[in-house]
Amino acid sequence: MTTIAYRNGTLAADTRACAGDNIVGSAIKIARNNNGDLAGAAGLAPYSYAFLKWFTGMESGPPPKAVRDDNNFDRGVIFRKTGVIEIYEIGR
């Protein structure tokens, strides 16, 4: 499970990467773009990587498609410097 926390312009996240119940390494789950906005991603590693790459690449094109299955729920969040928070996920 990924933990992402935001407060007063600071974003933090854990770095644990798991495959099922096994710890398999670490992963970057947050990023800052050239505009100073912050983003975090959770779920499968390919989605998190793609979401943060899309975010730091000036959000060119549509965001990566989130996937939902019995064991996973991909999601991304962007905290804009303007105070707007954007959440990217599949509807429940």
URBELRA-V221091 format. One record per pair of residues at least 12 apart in sequence whose ideal C-beta (glycine too) atoms are under 6 Angstrom apart, sorted by sequence separation. I is the first residue (numbers start at 1). J is the second residue. If there is no record, write none. Layout:
i->I j->J
i->I j->J
This chain:
i->29 j->41
i->76 j->88
i->51 j->64
i->50 j->64
i->75 j->89
i->13 j->29
i->39 j->55
i->13 j->30
i->47 j->64
i->27 j->45
i->11 j->30
i->29 j->48
i->31 j->52
i->33 j->55
i->68 j->90
i->33 j->56
i->66 j->89
i->31 j->55
i->66 j->90
i->31 j->56
i->51 j->76
i->63 j->88
i->2 j->29
i->11 j->38
i->13 j->40
i->47 j->74
i->44 j->72
i->43 j->72
i->44 j->74
i->43 j->74
i->42 j->75
i->41 j->76
i->4 j->40
i->40 j->77
i->39 j->78
i->2 j->42
i->37 j->78
i->38 j->79
i->37 j->80
i->37 j->81
i->36 j->81
i->6 j->79
